[in-house]
Amino acid sequence: MNLKFYSTTGETTRFKRITTVEIDTGKETIVGAAACHIRDQDDKLLGQKAALTNAIREIPRDMRKDIWGEFFKRSKRARDLCGI
């Protein structure tokens, strides 16, 4: 399982940052995105979490559990933020 996050900033007038995630499961690639509105506080980790949530909304629970495990392995701040 491989997670890749991409961010673009300042390219539109309505959004500060657009975060995109690509999840390579070996069999398929799942993509999700999240946008930070110009009036919202920009937080890279929350953008990644929102993009990941949008990407895995329609996949089976056991696969979602593995993906979240991979996400939390990457970041101590993510574990702290979610109380893990």
C-alpha positions in Angstrom: 0.0 0.0 0.0 1.5 3.3 -1.0 0.0 6.8 -0.3 1.1 9.9 -2.2 -0.1 13.4 -1.4 0.1 16.4 -3.7 -0.8 20.0 -2.9 -1.4 23.0 -5.1 -1.6 26.5 -3.7 -2.8 29.8 -5.0 -4.0 28.6 -8.3 -7.6 29.6 -7.9 -9.3 32.5 -6.2 -11.7 30.4 -4.1 -9.2 28.0 -2.6 -5.9 28.4 -0.7 -4.8 24.8 -1.2 -6.1 21.7 -3.0 -4.8 18.4 -1.6 -4.9 15.3 -3.7 -4.1 11.7 -2.6 -3.2 8.7 -4.7 -3.5 5.3 -3.1 -1.8 2.5 -4.9 -3.2 -0.8 -3.6 -1.2 -3.0 -6.0 -4.4 -3.9 -7.9 -5.8 -0.4 -8.5 -5.1 3.3 -7.9 -7.7 5.3 -5.8 -7.7 9.1 -6.0 -9.3 11.6 -3.7 -9.1 15.4 -3.2 -10.0 18.1 -0.7 -10.0 21.9 -1.0 -9.2 24.5 1.7 -11.4 27.5 1.2 -9.7 30.9 1.1 -11.3 31.9 4.5 -10.3 28.6 6.2 -7.1 28.1 8.2 -4.6 26.2 6.0 -3.5 23.0 7.7 -1.6 20.5 5.6 -2.4 17.5 7.8 -6.2 18.2 7.9 -6.2 18.5 4.1 -4.5 15.2 3.7 -7.0 13.6 6.1 -9.9 15.1 4.3 -8.6 13.9 0.9 -8.0 10.4 2.2 -11.5 10.3 3.7 -13.0 11.3 0.3 -10.9 8.7 -1.5 -11.8 5.7 0.6 -15.5 6.4 1.1 -16.7 3.6 -1.2 -14.2 0.8 -0.5 -14.6 -2.2 1.9 -14.0 -1.6 5.6 -10.9 -4.0 5.9 -9.1 -2.1 3.1 -10.0 1.3 4.7 -8.5 0.0 8.0 -5.2 -0.8 6.3 -5.1 2.6 4.5 -5.7 4.5 7.8 -3.0 2.4 9.4 -0.6 3.4 6.7 -1.6 7.1 7.1 -1.1 7.0 10.9 2.3 5.3 10.5 3.5 8.2 8.5 2.8 11.0 10.9 3.1 11.3 14.7 1.1 14.5 14.6 -1.8 12.6 12.8 -1.7 10.0 15.6 -1.8 12.8 18.3 -4.5 14.7 16.5 -6.8 11.6 16.4 -5.9 10.3 19.8 -4.1 7.2 18.7 
